Amino acid sequence: MNSECRNRINYSFVKVLTGSDLSKRRIPYMSLISPEKGETIWLTACMHGDEIGGTVIVQEIFKRLKNKLLRGSLHAFPLLNPFGFEMVSRSIAFTKEDLNRSFPGNERGTLAQRIASRIFSFIMETNPDFVIDLHNDWNKSIPYVLIDPILNDSRKKDIQELALSSGLLIIQDTDEISSSLTHNLIEQGVNALTLELGESYVINEKNIETGIQAVINTLMHLEMINDEQPPFNYPLPEKINGKILCYSAKPLSSVSGIIRFLKKPGDMILKGQKVARIYNAFGKLMESIVIENDGILIGLADNAIAFPGSPVMASGIYN
């Protein structure tokens, strides 16, 4: 480690609105800048107010990298949605809007669009090279990297390379969400991806450490830091290690009832395999959920009840 590397954490706020009592509502902003020029990297967290794990990851990353950032700059919004966080709500509590369905924003739009516009403009003003958006997934899920659908081949290659450097399972999303933060960053030529790091609502220390190590892996890959430890790799079956799978929330339930799972997140799954059963109130089997593609199970529904057309689980499947 370069003993001469000295940088300090800067703390400030970005104002997003004025309350009815004339109080200023702000989101916290952190930065860590090395004397040596290099990439500009962003971490964003708690886009959804119930997904607090990313906030702790940002806090710990900055603690660990103080005086260790060799080149470039690291910026972060550790709490993008304090309005949802304070109400333990996924959405902007006042308007029930999803902040991650409001980008790139609109200065004269809805509340969420105005907040998104302020966030997006602030990030873009720093000329970012790479943004990692930290999220939490279903309660029973394993950590993974989620990549947006990308049509630009050169951009796709760069983002896939960064995703693979994380040491996590890589999942390519199949739905294009044009109003998400990562989609709009990519549209503007900025490499971006999402880390999905297990359960919401509470701090799962195992998932926190996994997220920290995944970010550190990526910063090492970009040669922004050194680390005496070998790169972290999440334990995955050899068959899928280093491969990019596609996201799937199918099959959907076709009946109402109580779900009983036959597999757990992290298990390999095979086409035609039964992975769950749905029973009615009398305990009669109503449906067996049969997987449609080979892959790995990445998450289970957060509750035990199924309705017709509802997702039961999520998986990463082979192309």
C-alpha positions in Angstrom: 0.0 0.0 0.0 1.3 3.5 -0.8 2.0 5.0 2.6 1.9 8.5 1.0 -1.7 8.2 -0.1 -3.7 10.6 2.0 -7.4 11.4 1.4 -10.2 12.4 3.7 -13.9 11.8 3.6 -16.0 14.8 2.8 -19.6 15.0 4.2 -22.3 17.4 2.9 -25.9 17.5 1.7 -27.9 18.0 -1.4 -31.2 19.9 -0.9 -34.2 18.3 -2.6 -37.2 20.2 -1.2 -38.5 22.6 1.4 -41.2 21.3 3.8 -44.4 23.0 4.8 -42.7 24.1 8.0 -40.0 25.7 5.9 -37.5 23.0 6.9 -35.0 21.9 4.2 -35.1 18.3 3.3 -31.8 17.0 2.1 -30.0 13.8 1.1 -26.5 13.1 2.4 -23.6 13.1 0.1 -20.1 11.7 0.7 -16.9 11.9 -1.3 -13.3 10.6 -1.1 -10.9 12.1 -3.6 -7.3 10.9 -4.2 -4.5 13.3 -5.2 -3.9 11.1 -8.2 -6.2 11.4 -11.2 -8.3 8.5 -12.2 -11.9 7.2 -12.6 -14.9 8.8 -11.0 -17.0 6.1 -9.2 -20.4 6.5 -7.6 -22.2 4.3 -5.0 -25.9 4.9 -4.5 -28.0 3.3 -1.8 -31.5 3.1 -0.2 -33.3 4.1 -3.4 -36.2 2.2 -1.8 -36.7 3.2 1.8 -36.9 -0.4 3.1 -33.6 -1.4 1.5 -31.2 -0.1 4.1 -28.3 -2.6 3.6 -26.7 -0.6 0.8 -26.4 2.4 3.2 -24.3 0.4 5.6 -22.2 -0.9 2.8 -21.4 2.7 1.7 -20.6 3.6 5.3 -18.2 0.7 5.7 -16.6 1.2 2.2 -15.7 4.8 3.0 -14.3 3.8 6.4 -12.1 1.1 4.9 -10.8 3.2 2.1 -9.9 6.3 4.0 -6.2 7.0 3.2 -6.2 4.0 0.9 -7.6 5.4 -2.3 -4.7 5.5 -4.7 -6.3 7.3 -7.6 -9.5 8.7 -8.8 -12.5 9.7 -6.7 -15.3 7.9 -4.9 -18.7 9.6 -4.4 -21.9 8.3 -2.8 -25.5 9.0 -1.9 -25.9 6.6 1.0 -29.6 7.5 1.6 -31.4 8.4 -1.6 -34.8 8.1 -0.1 -34.9 9.3 3.5 -38.7 10.0 3.0 -39.3 6.3 2.5 -36.7 5.1 5.1 -38.3 7.1 7.9 -41.7 5.5 7.1 -40.2 2.0 6.4 -41.7 2.3 2.9 -40.3 1.2 -0.4 -41.7 4.4 -2.1 -41.6 8.1 -1.5 -43.9 8.1 1.5 -45.8 11.3 0.7 -46.8 10.3 -2.8 -46.4 6.5 -2.9 -44.1 6.9 -6.0 -41.2 4.6 -6.8 -38.1 6.7 -7.0 -36.4 4.2 -9.2 -39.2 4.5 -11.8 -38.8 8.3 -12.0 -35.5 8.9 -13.8 -34.0 10.9 -15.4 -36.5 13.1 -13.6 -38.3 16.3 -14.4 -37.8 19.6 -12.6 -41.5 20.4 -13.1 -42.9 16.9 -12.7 -44.1 14.9 -9.7 -42.3 14.9 -6.4 -40.4 11.8 -7.2 -39.5 13.1 -10.7 -38.2 16.3 -9.2 -36.1 14.5 -6.6 -34.8 12.1 -9.4 -33.9 15.1 -11.5 -31.8 16.6 -8.7 -30.1 13.3 -8.0 -29.4 12.6 -11.7 -28.1 16.1 -12.5 -25.8 16.1 -9.5 -24.3 12.7 -10.5 -23.8 13.7 -14.1 -22.1 17.0 -13.1 -19.2 14.9 -11.7 -18.6 13.2 -15.1 -18.9 9.7 -13.7 -17.2 6.7 -15.2 -19.0 4.0 -13.3 -22.1 3.8 -10.9 -23.0 0.9 -8.6 -26.6 1.1 -7.4 -27.0 -0.9 -4.2 -30.3 -2.7 -3.6 -31.9 -5.4 -1.5 -34.0 -8.2 -3.0 -36.5 -10.7 -1.6 -35.9 -11.8 2.0 -34.9 -15.3 0.9 -32.4 -14.5 -1.9 -28.7 -14.8 -2.6 -26.5 -11.8 -3.6 -26.1 -11.1 -7.3 -25.2 -8.5 -9.9 -28.1 -7.3 -12.1 -27.2 -5.9 -15.6 -29.6 -3.8 -17.6 -30.5 -5.0 -21.1 -27.9 -3.2 -23.3 -28.1 -2.9 -27.1 -24.7 -1.1 -27.5 -22.1 -3.9 -27.9 -19.1 -1.9 -26.7 -21.0 -0.6 -23.6 -22.2 -4.1 -22.9 -18.7 -5.6 -22.9 -17.4 -2.9 -20.5 -20.3 -3.4 -18.1 -20.1 -7.2 -18.2 -16.3 -7.0 -17.4 -17.0 -4.8 -14.4 -19.8 -7.1 -13.3 -17.6 -10.2 -13.5 -14.9 -8.4 -11.4 -17.3 -8.3 -8.5 -17.0 -12.0 -7.7 -20.8 -12.4 -7.6 -23.4 -14.3 -9.6 -24.1 -12.3 -12.8 -27.7 -11.9 -13.9 -28.8 -10.2 -17.1 -32.2 -8.6 -16.7 -34.8 -9.4 -19.4 -37.1 -6.4 -18.9 -36.0 -2.9 -20.0 -37.0 -0.4 -17.3 -36.5 2.9 -19.0 -37.2 5.0 -15.9 -34.5 3.4 -13.6 -31.3 5.1 -12.6 -29.0 2.6 -14.2 -30.9 2.6 -17.5 -30.6 6.4 -17.8 -27.0 6.4 -16.8 -26.2 3.9 -19.5 -28.2 5.9 -22.0 -25.9 8.9 -21.2 -22.8 6.8 -21.8 -22.0 5.9 -18.1 -21.3 2.3 -17.1 -23.8 1.3 -14.4 -25.0 -1.9 -12.8 -27.1 -3.0 -9.8 -26.0 -5.1 -6.8 -28.9 -7.0 -5.3 -27.8 -8.0 -1.8 -30.4 -10.2 0.0 -33.1 -9.2 2.4 -34.7 -5.8 3.0 -35.8 -4.1 6.2 -33.0 -5.4 8.5 -29.2 -5.4 8.4 -27.9 -8.9 7.5 -24.2 -8.7 8.3 -23.3 -11.6 6.0 -24.8 -9.8 3.1 -23.2 -6.5 4.1 -19.8 -8.1 4.1 -20.5 -9.7 0.7 -21.5 -6.3 -0.7 -18.4 -4.6 0.7 -16.1 -7.3 -0.8 -17.9 -7.1 -4.2 -17.3 -3.3 -4.4 -13.7 -3.6 -3.2 -13.2 -6.3 -5.9 -14.4 -3.8 -8.6 -12.2 -0.9 -7.2 -9.2 -3.3 -7.3 -10.1 -4.2 -10.9 -10.1 -0.5 -11.7 -6.7 -0.2 -10.0 -8.1 2.5 -7.6 -7.0 0.5 -4.5 -4.6 -2.3 -3.6 -5.5 -5.0 -1.2 -3.4 -7.6 0.5 -6.2 -10.1 0.4 -7.0 -12.2 -2.8 -10.1 -11.1 -4.6 -13.4 -12.3 -3.1 -15.5 -14.9 -4.8 -19.0 -15.7 -3.7 -19.3 -19.5 -3.5 -21.2 -20.7 -6.6 -21.5 -24.1 -8.3 -18.6 -24.6 -10.8 -21.1 -25.0 -13.6 -22.2 -21.4 -13.5 -19.2 -19.7 -12.0 -18.1 -16.8 -14.2 -21.2 -17.2 -16.5 -23.9 -14.6 -17.2 -27.4 -15.9 -16.8 -30.8 -14.4 -17.6 -33.3 -13.3 -15.0 -36.6 -15.2 -14.8 -39.6 -14.9 -12.4 -41.4 -17.8 -14.1 -43.3 -20.0 -13.8 -46.1 -18.0 -12.2 -48.7 -19.6 -9.9 -52.0 -20.4 -11.6 -53.9 -21.0 -8.4 -54.4 -19.4 -5.0 -53.1 -21.2 -1.9 -50.2 -21.8 0.5 -46.7 -22.1 -1.0 -44.3 -24.9 0.2 -40.9 -24.7 -1.4 -38.9 -27.8 -2.3 -35.7 -25.9 -3.2 -33.7 -23.0 -1.5 -31.9 -20.1 -3.0 -28.5 -21.1 -4.4 -29.7 -24.5 -5.5 -29.2 -25.6 -9.1 -32.4 -26.3 -10.9 -33.2 -28.4 -13.9 -36.0 -28.0 -16.6 -39.0 -30.1 -15.6 -38.0 -30.2 -11.9 -40.7 -29.6 -9.2 -39.5 -26.6 -7.1 -42.7 -25.8 -5.0 -46.2 -27.0 -4.2 -49.3 -25.0 -3.6 -52.0 -26.3 -1.2 -55.5 -25.0 -0.4 -56.9 -24.4 3.1 -57.7 -28.1 3.6 -54.2 -29.2 2.6 -55.1 -30.5 -0.8 -52.4 -30.1 -3.4 -53.6 -27.6 -6.0 -50.5 -27.2 -8.2 -46.9 -28.3 -8.5 -44.6 -25.5 -9.7 -42.3 -27.0 -12.4 -39.3 -25.1 -13.5 -39.1 -24.3 -17.2 -35.3 -23.9 -17.7 -32.0 -25.0 -16.3 -30.3 -22.5 -14.0 -29.9 -21.5 -10.3 -32.6 -20.4 -7.8 -31.8 -16.9 -6.6 -34.9 -16.0 -4.5 -38.2 -17.0 -3.0 -41.4 -15.0 -2.6 -41.5 -13.1 0.7 -44.8 -14.6 1.9 -46.4 -18.0 1.8 -49.5 -17.0 -0.2 -50.0 -17.5 -3.9 -52.6 -16.0 -6.3 -53.2 -16.7 -9.9 -50.5 -15.0 -11.9 -48.2 -14.2 -8.9 -44.5 -14.9 -8.9 -43.3 -17.7 -6.6 -39.6 -17.5 -7.1 -36.8 -16.0 -9.2 -34.0 -17.7 -10.9 -31.0 -17.2 -13.2 -31.4 -19.3 -16.3 -29.2 -20.2 -19.2 -29.7 -18.4 -22.5 
